[in-house]
Amino acid sequence: MNTKSLVKAADLQIEIDKYSYNEIPYGKIFVVFDKDSFDADDFDEAIKMCENNGYIPLWSNQAIEFWFLLHFNYIFSKMNRTEYAKKINEYFKKKGLNYKYKKNDKEIYNLLCKYGSLEKAKTNAKKIMKEFQGEKPSLSESCTNVYKFFDEIDSRLKELK
C-alpha cells in the first residue's frame, strides 16, 4: 500500500472493530510506513492523517532499514535506500556474523538486539530528528521516528511496575 492508503486501511479496521466490539480494544494505534519513492505531499499528508485520527505515525524517510542501521552507528547524511541492505550486511559482518539482509526477515529484530543496540538506535534517531526539527518529514532524509514506538513501550512498562 502507499502511505495514505495504509492510513485509510487503519481507519477501516477501526470501523470494523467498532462495529464488532462496540469499543475499540486498543490503547494506542501505530501506523508504520516508509517514504520510499512515494510522493512527498502524500507522505506528509499520511502523517497528518494519522495525527488527526489519533494514531501515532511511525515513519522512515526513506525506508525502515535506516532505523536498522542506527542500531550500529550514527548516520547524519543522505543515503539512498538502495544502499541500506549492503550497509546492514557490513555492520553484521563487523560483528562476526555472516548475514545477508532480506526484506521482511522475521529474525531481524532479534539480530539487531543481539548484534546492535536498541538504545543506540533510539539515541541516534532522536539526535537526527532534532537536526530536522521544523522540517517536513518528506524533506527529512535520512530520518526516522520509529523510536517513538519503543518510548511508548518503555513508558507503558514503567506504568505496569
C-alpha positions, 0 to 999 in steps of 0.5 A, a space after each residue: 500500500 502507499 502511505 495514505 492508503 495504509 492510513 485509510 486501511 487503519 481507519 477501516 479496521 477501526 470501523 470494523 472493530 467498532 462495529 464488532 466490539 462496540 469499543 475499540 480494544 486498543 490503547 494506542 494505534 501505530 501506523 508504520 510506513 516508509 517514504 520510499 519513492 512515494 510522493 512527498 505531499 502524500 507522505 506528509 499528508 499520511 502523517 497528518 492523517 494519522 495525527 488527526 485520527 489519533 494514531 501515532 505515525 511511525 515513519 522512515 524517510 526513506 525506508 525502515 532499514 535506516 532505523 536498522 542501521 542506527 542500531 550500529 552507528 550514527 548516520 547524519 547524511 543522505 543515503 539512498 535506500 538502495 544502499 541500506 541492505 549492503 550497509 546492514 550486511 557490513 555492520 553484521 559482518 563487523 560483528 562476526 556474523 555472516 548475514 545477508 539482509 532480506 526484506 521482511 526477515 522475521 529474525 531481524 529484530 532479534 539480530 539487531 538486539 543481539 548484534 546492535 543496540 536498541 538504545 543506540 538506535 533510539 539515541 541516534 534517531 532522536 539526535 537526527 530528528 532534532 537536526 530536522 526539527 521544523 522540517 517536513 518529514 518528506 524533506 527529512 532524509 535520512 530520518 526516522 521516528 520509529 523510536 517513538 514506538 519503543 518510548 511508548 513501550 518503555 513508558 507503558 512498562 514503567 506504568 505496569 511496575 
